[in-house]
Amino acid sequence: MKSLNQTIFTWGSKDLYHEGDVRNKYISALIEADKNNYKPLIEFVRK
């Protein structure tokens, strides 16, 4: 991503393994991506 001058993916900068707010947001973003709405997932991975 650096070579393309894009923001590096941080994947929420938190633990996605254990249940919690960050994991719930990630799962919600995945559900939206399944509906062809990728904006929430892109926003999440760049937080």
Buried (B, 14 or more C-beta within 10 A) or exposed (E): EEEEEEEEEEEBEBEEEEEEEBBEBBEEBEEBBEEEEEEBBEEBBBE
